[in-house]
Amino acid sequence: MPKPHIHEFLLDIDRDRLFRTLADLKGWPEWDDDILAVDCDGPPHAGSRFTLRLKDGSAVELTVEALEPPALFVDRAKLPLARMVSRHELLPAEGGRTRLRHVIETSGPLGWLWDRLVARKIAAGLPRQAERMAAHARGQPTKG
């Protein structure tokens, strides 16, 4: 099984505001460069499903594994012969800031392949994505 991709960011925003942005699934295209649209039936909750429509024309179905406002959002993508779990931990930090810890793990017989094809690309984009998510949560423009 591939090693998890673990990244931490210290963001100048309180975790309640950041969590609201993360839990607003339909708003993800505003701050994630790869997402065209999100299909979901209402606010997320443990067990709910949603679909990411990506700009490359593909679609990925995900399930919310855990949701603990304002501290935790975990989703799981079921891929052919693999799973990919993304864990977003929002930890309080000094000065009203938030330490965002993002962990991406792949597992299953082809977990190694999905790690190379998808997880590494997502991990490489996390610094930009975290800053754009925080900017969006602060009401600042994120396009461009």
C-alpha positions as CSV (number, residue, x, y, z in Angstrom):
1,M,0.0,0.0,0.0
2,P,1.4,3.5,-0.9
3,K,2.3,5.8,1.9
4,P,-0.3,8.5,2.7
5,H,0.2,12.0,1.4
6,I,0.1,14.3,4.4
7,H,0.2,18.1,4.1
8,E,-0.3,20.8,6.7
9,F,-1.1,24.5,6.1
10,L,-1.4,27.3,8.6
11,L,-4.2,29.5,7.2
12,D,-5.2,33.0,8.4
13,I,-8.9,32.2,8.9
14,D,-10.9,30.7,11.8
15,R,-11.9,27.1,11.4
16,D,-15.6,27.7,11.6
17,R,-15.5,29.8,8.4
18,L,-13.1,27.4,6.7
19,F,-15.3,24.4,7.6
20,R,-18.4,26.1,6.2
21,T,-16.6,26.5,2.9
22,L,-15.4,22.9,2.9
23,A,-18.9,21.6,3.7
24,D,-20.5,23.7,0.9
25,L,-20.0,21.1,-1.8
26,K,-21.6,23.1,-4.6
27,G,-19.1,25.8,-3.9
28,W,-16.0,23.7,-4.5
29,P,-15.7,24.7,-8.2
30,E,-15.1,28.3,-6.9
31,W,-11.8,27.4,-5.3
32,D,-10.7,24.0,-6.8
33,D,-9.2,24.4,-10.3
34,D,-10.0,20.8,-11.4
35,I,-13.8,20.8,-10.5
36,L,-16.4,21.9,-13.0
37,A,-19.5,21.1,-10.8
38,V,-20.6,19.1,-7.9
39,D,-23.9,17.1,-7.9
40,C,-25.3,16.5,-4.4
41,D,-28.7,16.3,-2.7
42,G,-28.4,18.9,0.0
43,P,-25.8,19.4,2.8
44,P,-23.3,16.6,3.4
45,H,-23.7,14.2,6.3
46,A,-22.0,10.9,7.1
47,G,-23.0,8.4,4.5
48,S,-24.2,11.0,1.9
49,R,-22.9,10.7,-1.7
50,F,-21.9,13.3,-4.2
51,T,-20.4,13.4,-7.6
52,L,-17.5,15.6,-8.7
53,R,-17.7,16.6,-12.4
54,L,-14.1,17.4,-13.4
55,K,-12.9,19.8,-16.1
56,D,-11.2,16.9,-17.9
57,G,-14.7,15.4,-18.6
58,S,-14.6,12.7,-16.0
59,A,-16.8,12.2,-13.0
60,V,-15.9,10.7,-9.6
61,E,-18.5,9.5,-7.1
62,L,-17.7,10.0,-3.4
63,T,-19.2,9.2,-0.1
64,V,-18.8,11.3,3.1
65,E,-17.2,9.0,5.6
66,A,-17.1,11.4,8.5
67,L,-18.3,14.9,9.2
68,E,-17.6,16.6,12.5
69,P,-18.1,20.4,12.3
70,P,-15.8,22.3,12.5
71,A,-13.0,19.8,12.9
72,L,-13.2,17.0,10.4
73,F,-14.4,16.2,6.8
74,V,-13.6,12.8,5.3
75,D,-14.6,11.5,1.9
76,R,-14.0,8.3,0.0
77,A,-13.8,7.7,-3.7
78,K,-14.4,4.2,-4.9
79,L,-12.2,3.6,-7.9
80,P,-11.7,0.5,-10.0
81,L,-10.0,-2.0,-7.6
82,A,-9.1,0.7,-5.2
83,R,-10.3,3.4,-2.8
84,M,-9.0,6.9,-2.2
85,V,-9.8,8.6,1.2
86,S,-9.2,12.3,1.7
87,R,-9.2,13.4,5.3
88,H,-9.4,17.2,6.1
89,E,-8.6,18.0,9.7
90,L,-9.2,21.6,10.8
91,L,-7.2,22.3,14.0
92,P,-7.4,25.5,16.0
93,A,-4.2,27.5,15.9
94,E,-2.9,30.7,17.6
95,G,-4.3,34.0,16.7
96,G,-7.6,32.7,15.4
97,R,-5.9,30.8,12.6
98,T,-6.5,27.3,11.4
99,R,-4.0,24.4,10.8
100,L,-5.4,22.4,7.9
101,R,-4.1,18.9,7.8
102,H,-4.9,17.0,4.6
103,V,-4.3,13.3,4.3
104,I,-4.8,11.4,1.1
105,E,-4.6,7.6,1.2
106,T,-5.1,5.0,-1.5
107,S,-5.7,1.3,-0.9
108,G,-6.8,-1.9,-2.6
109,P,-5.2,-4.1,-5.3
110,L,-4.7,-1.1,-7.6
111,G,-4.1,1.5,-4.9
112,W,-0.5,1.9,-6.1
113,L,-1.7,2.8,-9.6
114,W,-4.3,5.3,-8.4
115,D,-1.7,6.8,-6.1
116,R,0.5,7.5,-9.1
117,L,-2.3,8.6,-11.5
118,V,-4.5,10.7,-9.1
119,A,-3.4,11.1,-5.5
120,R,0.1,12.5,-6.3
121,K,-1.5,15.1,-8.6
122,I,-4.0,16.1,-6.0
123,A,-1.3,16.3,-3.3
124,A,0.9,18.5,-5.6
125,G,-2.0,21.0,-5.9
126,L,-2.9,21.2,-2.2
127,P,-0.9,24.3,-1.4
128,R,-2.8,26.3,-4.1
129,Q,-6.1,24.7,-3.2
130,A,-5.7,25.4,0.5
131,E,-5.0,29.1,-0.1
132,R,-7.8,29.4,-2.6
133,M,-10.3,27.7,-0.2
134,A,-9.2,30.1,2.6
135,A,-9.6,33.1,0.2
136,H,-13.0,32.0,-0.8
137,A,-14.0,31.6,2.8
138,R,-12.9,35.2,3.4
139,G,-15.0,36.4,0.5
140,Q,-12.0,37.2,-1.7
141,P,-11.8,36.4,-5.4
142,T,-10.3,33.0,-6.2
143,K,-10.4,32.8,-10.0
144,G,-7.3,33.1,-12.1
